[in-house]
Amino acid sequence: MSRETTTESTAATSTQAAATGAPNAVLRVSPASPAAAAAYFGASLAFHADVSDVASALAGDGDPGFVVVDSRSTASWDQGHIPGAIHLPTALIAEQAEQLLDKSVPVVTYCWGPGCNGATRAALALAQLGFQVKEMLGGFEYWAREGFEFETWEGSERRTPDALTSPVDAADCGC
C-alpha cells in the first residue's frame, strides 16, 4: 500500500469515526456493558489457561489437579514438549483419549503457539468425548520463550526467557 493510499485510508477512517460520533476506531463499536464483559471474560478464563499459570501449577508440590496434553505430531513432540505432558495427537483423540485420560481430571491442551489452532481442535475433540478441558494460550512456543524447562528426544532443555514474554529479574508479571 502506498503512503498516499495509507494517508487517504486513515483520513477516511477518521471521517467515518467522526460521522458516527465515535472519537476513533476503537470506540466505533461501543464497549460491552460491565455485566456482559464480566460474563465474557469469566467464560474466557473457564476455557483458557496461560503458560505461566500452567508452569506454576506443575512446579508446585503435589498434584496440580489437571493433566497436560500435547496435541502435536510425533516429530513436533520430539523437538520439545512440556515435562509430564501426555502425547496425544488430535487425529488420535477419538480412538485413544479414553485409554490415556481420566474423565474426572481436567485436561489442558497445547500445540505449537498462538498461530496454531491445534490445541483448540484437540480441546473440542476432548470436550465432545465428555472431558473437562482448557486450552493453554501461547502453546509450546511461549512455554519455551518464557524460559520453562522442556524435554526433547535428546534430554531436558531450557532457553533464556524472552524479555517480551516474561518479566526480567522478577518472579512473575503481576497479572
N, C-alpha and C positions, 0 to 999 in steps of 0.2 A: 504494500500500500504506500503510495507516495505521501510526502509530508503535506502537500496541499489537500489530498483526499482526507488524511487524518484530521487536519485542521477543520475542514468542512464538516466531517462527521462529528467532531467534538462540538462544533458550533450548533449543528442540527440537534444533537442530544441536549445541549444546554437550552436551546429554544424549546424543545419538546417538554423538558422538565419545567421550564418557566410557564409554558402554556397550560400545563396540567396543575400548576400551583405547587409542585414539588420543587424544593430547592436544588435537588441533584438526583442523579440516577439511583443512589442508594435508597432514597426516600420516595421514589416514584411509586413504588408499591409500599403502602404503609406497613409498619411492623405489626405483627400479630398482637392480639390482646395479651396481657400478662398471663391470664388463665390458659389461653391457647398455647402460648410459648412454654409455660410450665409443663403442660401435658406433652408437647412435642419433645422438649429436651429431656424430660423424665423418661419418655419412651425410648429415646435415643440411647440413654445410659442403660436401659434394660437390654438393648441389643448389641452394645459395643463395650469393649474394654480397651484401654490403651496399653502400649508396650511397657511403660514404666510400672503401671499398676500390676500387670501380669508378672513382671520380673520380681517386684516386691513381694507379691503373694507367694511365688515359688521359692524365694530365698528365705522366707520365714521358717520358723521352727514348726514342724508338723505338717499336716495335710492342708493344702490350700483350699480344698473344697471343690475343686474342678480339675478337669484333665485337659491338656492342650493337644490339639490335632493339627498336624501339618498336612495340608491337602494337596501338596505339590507332587511332582513326578519323583521317581527314584533318583534320577540324575540331579535334580534340584536338592533333594534331601541329602544326598552325598556331599554336595557343595557346602552345606551348612544347615543346621536345624537347632531348635531350642532343646537344651538338655531335658530329658524326661518326656519329650513330646512323643505322641504316637503317630506313626506314619500311616496315613490313610488317604490315598489319592481320591479326589472327588469321584472319579469314574468307578471306584470300588466300594463306595459307601453303601450302596444298596445291598450288596452281597456280603460285606464284611463287618459293617458297623456293629451289628448286634452281637457278634462274637468277640469284638475287641473292646467294646464300651459298655458301661453300666448305665441304664436309663435313669437311675436315681442320682447320678453325678453330672452336674452341668459340664458342658463342653465349650472350650474356647478354640475357635478355628483361626488358622492363619495361612497365608500364601506368600507370594513374593513381596508385595508392597502396595502402596496406595494406587498405583497404576494398574493393579490386577484385581479382578473381582472373583478370583478363585475361592477365597475364603467365604465370600458371600454365597456362591453356589454351593459350597460344602455345607455352610450353615443351613441353607434352605433344605438341602437333601436330608440332613440330620433332623431338622425340625419336622419334616414330613414323615420321618420314621418314629417320631414321638420323643426325641431328645430335647432337653433344655439346652439352648445354645446361645453363645455370644460370638461376635467376630472381633478379633484383635486388630484394631486400627494400626496401620503402618506396616504390618506384616514383618517378614523376616528382615527386610531392608532396614526398618527402623530399629529392630532388635539389635542388629549389628552396628548401625550408626550411633546408637546410644551407648555403645561400649559394653553390652552384656555378653557374657561368655556364650559361645555356641560350639556345637560339635560338628566335625566334618568326618569324612571317611579316613582322614589321617590323624584325627585326635581333636583335642579342645583348642579353641582359638578365641581371641578377644581383640577387638580393634580399639584404637584410641577414639573416645567419644567425639562426635562431630559437634562443634560449638553451636551449630544451627539447630540441633535437635535435642540437646541436653545442656543443663547449666554447667558453666566452667567453675570449678572449685566450690561446688555445692552438692549436698546430698540429694536434693530434689528441687524441682522447679517451683514448688509452692502452689501449684494449681490443683 
